[in-house]
């Protein structure tokens, strides 16, 4: 007997902390992951807990704001940090840190968008 192997295409942006859509308890895992991306006070609002797609929307906004902050920090570091009396080696390290943070946040933003789309598709399918 020949068995065929079937695979499901998993987006490279899908977060490993979130179960695949359609699997048992996947929405709960998505909500748990999303709560980690927003300030604690938002993560406890009942409407956001009851509607993960709203939580996802807020997480998108939160991550976009963090990207703006990290970009501003990166763009102004070379001018602002010397005035704080920091040595050049610390400034260079800080610039690399901000650049890496922007890349990481951009990846998180893509992951949040992917999860948001799955949550929205799931809520409209009900």
C-alpha positions as CSV (number, residue, x, y, z in Angstrom):
1,X,0.0,0.0,0.0
2,X,1.3,3.4,-1.0
3,X,0.6,6.2,1.5
4,X,0.8,9.8,0.4
5,X,2.2,12.3,2.6
6,X,0.1,15.5,2.9
7,X,1.4,18.7,4.3
8,X,-0.2,21.9,5.3
9,X,1.5,25.0,4.2
10,X,2.6,26.9,7.2
11,X,3.4,30.6,6.7
12,X,6.9,31.4,7.9
13,X,5.3,34.3,9.8
14,X,3.1,32.0,11.8
15,X,4.3,32.2,15.5
16,X,5.4,28.9,16.9
17,X,3.6,29.7,20.2
18,X,0.2,29.6,18.4
19,X,-1.4,26.3,17.4
20,X,-2.5,26.0,13.8
21,X,-5.9,27.2,12.8
22,X,-8.5,24.5,13.1
23,X,-6.6,22.6,15.7
24,X,-8.0,22.1,19.2
25,X,-7.8,25.3,21.3
26,X,-5.9,27.2,18.7
27,X,-7.9,30.5,19.4
28,X,-6.9,30.3,23.0
29,X,-3.2,29.8,22.1
30,X,-3.5,32.8,19.8
31,X,-5.1,35.0,22.5
32,X,-2.4,34.0,25.0
33,X,0.3,35.0,22.5
34,X,-1.4,38.2,21.6
35,X,-1.9,39.2,25.3
36,X,1.9,39.0,25.7
37,X,2.3,41.7,23.0
38,X,0.0,44.3,24.6
39,X,0.3,46.2,27.9
40,X,-1.0,44.2,30.8
41,X,-4.0,46.6,31.5
42,X,-5.3,45.9,27.9
43,X,-4.8,42.2,28.2
44,X,-7.3,42.1,31.1
45,X,-10.2,44.0,29.4
46,X,-13.1,41.6,29.2
47,X,-14.1,42.7,25.6
48,X,-10.6,41.9,24.4
49,X,-10.6,38.6,26.2
50,X,-14.0,37.6,24.7
51,X,-13.1,38.7,21.1
52,X,-9.5,37.6,20.2
53,X,-9.8,39.4,16.9
54,X,-10.1,42.7,18.8
55,X,-7.1,41.8,20.8
56,X,-5.3,41.0,17.6
57,X,-6.2,44.5,16.2
58,X,-4.9,46.1,19.3
59,X,-1.7,44.1,19.2
60,X,-1.2,45.2,15.6
61,X,-1.4,48.9,16.7
62,X,0.9,48.3,19.7
63,X,3.6,46.6,17.5
64,X,3.4,49.3,14.9
65,X,3.9,51.9,17.6
66,X,6.9,50.0,18.9
67,X,8.4,49.9,15.4
68,X,8.0,53.7,15.2
69,X,9.7,54.2,18.6
70,X,12.6,51.8,17.6
71,X,13.1,53.6,14.3
72,X,13.1,57.0,16.0
73,X,15.7,55.7,18.5
74,X,17.8,54.3,15.7
75,X,17.6,57.5,13.6
76,X,18.4,59.8,16.4
77,X,21.0,57.7,18.2
78,X,24.1,59.0,16.5
79,X,23.1,62.6,17.3
80,X,21.6,62.2,20.7
81,X,23.8,59.6,22.5
82,X,27.1,61.4,22.4
83,X,25.5,64.2,24.4
84,X,24.9,61.7,27.1
85,X,28.6,61.2,27.4
86,X,28.5,57.6,26.1
87,X,31.6,56.1,24.6
88,X,31.6,55.4,20.8
89,X,31.7,51.7,21.4
90,X,28.5,51.9,23.4
91,X,26.8,54.1,20.8
92,X,27.7,51.6,18.0
93,X,26.4,48.7,20.1
94,X,23.2,50.6,20.8
95,X,22.7,51.4,17.1
96,X,23.1,47.7,16.3
97,X,20.6,46.9,19.1
98,X,18.0,49.3,17.7
99,X,18.5,48.0,14.1
100,X,18.0,44.4,15.3
101,X,14.9,45.4,17.3
102,X,13.3,47.0,14.2
103,X,13.8,43.8,12.3
104,X,12.4,41.7,15.1
105,X,9.4,43.9,15.5
106,X,8.7,43.8,11.8
107,X,8.7,40.0,12.0
108,X,6.3,40.2,15.0
109,X,4.1,42.6,13.0
110,X,3.9,40.1,10.1
111,X,3.1,37.3,12.6
112,X,0.3,39.4,14.2
113,X,-1.2,40.1,10.8
114,X,-1.1,36.4,9.9
115,X,-2.9,35.5,13.2
116,X,-5.4,38.3,12.8
117,X,-6.3,37.1,9.4
118,X,-6.8,33.6,10.7
119,X,-8.9,34.8,13.6
120,X,-11.0,37.0,11.3
121,X,-11.6,34.1,8.8
122,X,-12.6,31.8,11.7
123,X,-15.0,34.4,13.2
124,X,-16.7,35.0,9.8
125,X,-17.0,31.2,9.2
126,X,-19.1,30.7,12.3
